[in-house]
Amino acid sequence: MTELLIEKALNGVQVRFMRDSLGSYKFPREKIRKMVEAGIECRTIFPLRFPWILSNWNYRDHCKIVTIDRKESFTGGERWV
């Protein structure tokens, strides 16, 4: 999926990538670096800070959301490949 996002960004499509720090802690930093180099705006939400379990644990949502051209949106809870 990241390769496709990078390809589209290099072809002029505005791509934004947002991830939750807890739910995607295994996501490779190398992929984030490559996406940023391709011009993709990458954000991490709810960064883990002590006492993280008390502060923002209940606000996490691992649902996948895609919005295209501010018109079409898709959501899902399963892994997208």
Z-matrix of the N, CA and C atoms (Angstrom, degrees):
N
C 1 1.442
C 2 1.522 1 110.34
N 3 1.332 2 118.14 1 -40.70
C 4 1.468 3 119.21 2 -178.70
C 5 1.521 4 111.24 3 -64.66
N 6 1.327 5 116.95 4 -34.36
C 7 1.460 6 119.49 5 179.37
C 8 1.527 7 110.63 6 -63.50
N 9 1.323 8 116.56 7 -39.79
C 10 1.467 9 120.82 8 178.65
C 11 1.531 10 110.61 9 -67.07
N 12 1.326 11 117.26 10 -41.54
C 13 1.466 12 120.35 11 177.62
C 14 1.522 13 110.76 12 -61.47
N 15 1.330 14 116.52 13 -42.40
C 16 1.468 15 121.30 14 178.73
C 17 1.525 16 110.14 15 -63.36
N 18 1.324 17 116.62 16 -45.45
C 19 1.471 18 120.79 17 179.49
C 20 1.528 19 110.74 18 -58.23
N 21 1.313 20 116.58 19 -46.16
C 22 1.465 21 120.29 20 -178.89
C 23 1.523 22 111.09 21 -65.73
N 24 1.320 23 117.25 22 -40.18
C 25 1.469 24 120.37 23 178.31
C 26 1.522 25 110.65 24 -62.55
N 27 1.321 26 117.07 25 -41.02
C 28 1.465 27 120.89 26 179.45
C 29 1.529 28 111.67 27 -68.36
N 30 1.339 29 116.41 28 -21.56
C 31 1.468 30 121.35 29 177.20
C 32 1.527 31 112.37 30 -91.33
N 33 1.332 32 117.03 31 9.65
C 34 1.453 33 120.33 32 174.30
C 35 1.516 34 116.79 33 98.39
N 36 1.319 35 117.56 34 1.77
C 37 1.462 36 120.64 35 178.51
C 38 1.524 37 108.70 36 -80.95
N 39 1.340 38 116.96 37 133.70
C 40 1.463 39 119.67 38 176.91
C 41 1.526 40 108.17 39 -76.40
N 42 1.329 41 116.34 40 118.68
C 43 1.460 42 121.93 41 -177.91
C 44 1.521 43 108.34 42 -120.47
N 45 1.317 44 115.62 43 133.07
C 46 1.465 45 121.69 44 174.51
C 47 1.518 46 107.82 45 -124.51
N 48 1.327 47 115.85 46 139.34
C 49 1.463 48 121.66 47 -176.57
C 50 1.524 49 108.38 48 -128.43
N 51 1.332 50 116.64 49 122.57
C 52 1.456 51 120.99 50 179.89
C 53 1.525 52 108.49 51 -123.95
N 54 1.325 53 115.89 52 135.75
C 55 1.459 54 119.50 53 -179.62
C 56 1.518 55 110.52 54 -137.61
N 57 1.312 56 115.23 55 152.75
C 58 1.452 57 122.46 56 176.12
C 59 1.526 58 108.22 57 -86.99
N 60 1.317 59 117.30 58 134.06
C 61 1.463 60 120.32 59 -174.28
C 62 1.525 61 112.65 60 -65.18
N 63 1.310 62 118.64 61 -33.97
C 64 1.460 63 120.46 62 -179.46
C 65 1.524 64 111.28 63 -78.94
N 66 1.316 65 116.97 64 -49.05
C 67 1.460 66 120.87 65 -176.11
C 68 1.515 67 114.22 66 -68.56
N 69 1.322 68 117.42 67 -19.99
C 70 1.467 69 120.13 68 -178.26
C 71 1.528 70 111.94 69 -122.45
N 72 1.333 71 115.88 70 30.14
C 73 1.466 72 118.25 71 -178.10
C 74 1.519 73 112.72 72 -63.08
N 75 1.323 74 118.58 73 -21.50
C 76 1.468 75 121.20 74 178.23
C 77 1.528 76 112.69 75 -90.08
N 78 1.331 77 117.23 76 -4.17
C 79 1.462 78 120.15 77 -178.86
C 80 1.530 79 108.63 78 -64.33
N 81 1.329 80 117.99 79 125.01
C 82 1.471 81 120.92 80 -174.28
C 83 1.529 82 113.71 81 -61.18
N 84 1.322 83 116.00 82 128.60
C 85 1.470 84 121.54 83 177.36
C 86 1.527 85 111.16 84 -61.39
N 87 1.314 86 116.65 85 -29.19
C 88 1.467 87 120.67 86 178.64
C 89 1.532 88 110.54 87 -61.67
N 90 1.331 89 117.01 88 -38.47
C 91 1.467 90 119.99 89 178.23
C 92 1.523 91 110.68 90 -67.22
N 93 1.327 92 117.00 91 -39.38
C 94 1.466 93 120.35 92 176.77
C 95 1.524 94 109.42 93 -61.76
N 96 1.328 95 116.64 94 -44.62
C 97 1.469 96 121.10 95 -179.81
C 98 1.524 97 110.52 96 -59.40
N 99 1.332 98 117.27 97 -45.06
C 100 1.464 99 120.96 98 -179.60
C 101 1.529 100 111.40 99 -64.81
N 102 1.323 101 116.58 100 -37.79
C 103 1.463 102 119.24 101 178.98
C 104 1.526 103 110.66 102 -66.86
N 105 1.322 104 117.25 103 -42.78
C 106 1.469 105 120.79 104 178.33
C 107 1.523 106 110.20 105 -62.18
N 108 1.334 107 117.15 106 -42.76
C 109 1.467 108 120.97 107 178.39
C 110 1.528 109 111.69 108 -61.68
N 111 1.337 110 116.96 109 -29.06
C 112 1.469 111 121.19 110 179.31
C 113 1.526 112 111.96 111 -83.16
N 114 1.330 113 116.73 112 -2.46
C 115 1.456 114 120.19 113 178.15
C 116 1.518 115 114.74 114 97.04
N 117 1.321 116 116.89 115 11.24
C 118 1.460 117 120.86 116 179.36
C 119 1.524 118 108.84 117 -83.20
N 120 1.325 119 115.86 118 131.09
C 121 1.468 120 120.57 119 176.26
C 122 1.531 121 107.76 120 -79.59
N 123 1.327 122 117.20 121 115.66
C 124 1.462 123 122.30 122 -177.89
C 125 1.524 124 109.82 123 -111.70
N 126 1.318 125 116.03 124 131.64
C 127 1.465 126 121.74 125 179.26
C 128 1.523 127 109.64 126 -129.53
N 129 1.320 128 115.22 127 144.84
C 130 1.455 129 121.88 128 172.66
C 131 1.521 130 107.33 129 -113.12
N 132 1.327 131 116.13 130 125.57
C 133 1.460 132 119.35 131 179.63
C 134 1.522 133 109.88 132 -103.77
N 135 1.299 134 115.82 133 156.45
C 136 1.457 135 123.71 134 -179.32
C 137 1.525 136 112.53 135 50.37
N 138 1.335 137 117.91 136 58.13
C 139 1.464 138 119.08 137 178.23
C 140 1.523 139 110.34 138 -58.76
N 141 1.323 140 115.57 139 142.79
C 142 1.460 141 120.36 140 -178.22
C 143 1.518 142 110.20 141 -71.52
N 144 1.310 143 115.71 142 121.90
C 145 1.461 144 122.34 143 176.61
C 146 1.518 145 107.99 144 -138.33
N 147 1.305 146 116.82 145 144.78
C 148 1.455 147 120.27 146 177.39
C 149 1.511 148 109.38 147 -72.15
N 150 1.302 149 122.09 148 137.07
C 151 1.474 150 127.48 149 -8.53
C 152 1.524 151 110.73 150 -88.42
N 153 1.328 152 116.31 151 91.00
C 154 1.452 153 121.79 152 -173.18
C 155 1.517 154 113.27 153 -59.41
N 156 1.316 155 117.53 154 -35.68
C 157 1.466 156 118.52 155 -176.30
C 158 1.530 157 111.68 156 -66.77
N 159 1.331 158 117.10 157 -22.81
C 160 1.460 159 120.51 158 -179.65
C 161 1.523 160 112.70 159 -92.79
N 162 1.306 161 117.28 160 -26.27
C 163 1.459 162 119.67 161 -169.97
C 164 1.522 163 114.98 162 -87.75
N 165 1.321 164 118.37 163 -51.87
C 166 1.467 165 118.35 164 -173.25
C 167 1.523 166 113.74 165 -134.34
N 168 1.292 167 117.83 166 18.95
C 169 1.456 168 121.86 167 -178.14
C 170 1.529 169 111.35 168 -58.72
N 171 1.317 170 117.64 169 -42.22
C 172 1.464 171 121.30 170 -174.79
C 173 1.517 172 114.01 171 -76.52
N 174 1.308 173 118.44 172 -8.51
C 175 1.457 174 120.94 173 -178.03
C 176 1.525 175 112.74 174 -94.01
N 177 1.295 176 117.92 175 2.03
C 178 1.462 177 121.48 176 -176.23
C 179 1.528 178 110.54 177 -80.47
N 180 1.322 179 115.21 178 141.73
C 181 1.456 180 121.78 179 178.61
C 182 1.517 181 106.64 180 -143.99
N 183 1.315 182 116.78 181 119.10
C 184 1.463 183 119.90 182 -175.19
C 185 1.526 184 112.20 183 -99.72
N 186 1.303 185 116.22 184 19.86
C 187 1.451 186 121.27 185 175.87
C 188 1.534 187 109.53 186 -69.28
N 189 1.300 188 117.09 187 137.82
C 190 1.469 189 120.75 188 178.09
C 191 1.522 190 108.94 189 -85.68
N 192 1.327 191 116.34 190 136.25
C 193 1.461 192 121.38 191 -178.76
C 194 1.523 193 108.97 192 -133.85
N 195 1.328 194 116.98 193 131.28
C 196 1.461 195 122.16 194 175.76
C 197 1.525 196 107.46 195 -127.20
N 198 1.322 197 116.74 196 130.54
C 199 1.462 198 121.81 197 175.16
C 200 1.522 199 107.91 198 -121.59
N 201 1.329 200 116.85 199 130.58
C 202 1.457 201 122.20 200 -177.41
C 203 1.520 202 108.89 201 -118.85
N 204 1.321 203 115.84 202 123.80
C 205 1.469 204 122.70 203 177.07
C 206 1.529 205 113.42 204 54.49
N 207 1.313 206 116.24 205 27.57
C 208 1.468 207 122.04 206 -179.75
C 209 1.528 208 112.47 207 56.30
N 210 1.324 209 116.92 208 20.96
C 211 1.463 210 121.04 209 -177.97
C 212 1.519 211 112.01 210 -123.87
N 213 1.308 212 117.02 211 -45.18
C 214 1.456 213 122.43 212 -175.92
C 215 1.524 214 108.95 213 -107.29
N 216 1.337 215 116.87 214 136.12
C 217 1.459 216 121.10 215 177.68
C 218 1.515 217 109.77 216 -133.75
N 219 1.309 218 115.55 217 145.72
C 220 1.453 219 122.82 218 177.12
C 221 1.519 220 107.74 219 -132.01
N 222 1.333 221 116.90 220 140.98
C 223 1.456 222 120.88 221 176.26
C 224 1.516 223 108.79 222 -131.22
N 225 1.310 224 116.14 223 158.90
C 226 1.451 225 121.05 224 177.73
C 227 1.511 226 110.84 225 -173.90
N 228 1.311 227 116.33 226 161.30
C 229 1.450 228 120.62 227 -178.98
C 230 1.511 229 113.31 228 -112.03
N 231 1.309 230 117.87 229 -12.16
C 232 1.460 231 121.28 230 -179.75
C 233 1.519 232 110.28 231 -86.97
N 234 1.313 233 115.56 232 164.74
C 235 1.474 234 119.94 233 177.65
C 236 1.524 235 109.67 234 -65.51
N 237 1.330 236 115.61 235 135.62
C 238 1.463 237 121.21 236 176.89
C 239 1.512 238 107.80 237 -102.36
N 240 1.309 239 115.46 238 131.09
C 241 1.465 240 119.28 239 178.92
C 242 1.503 241 109.10 240 -113.86
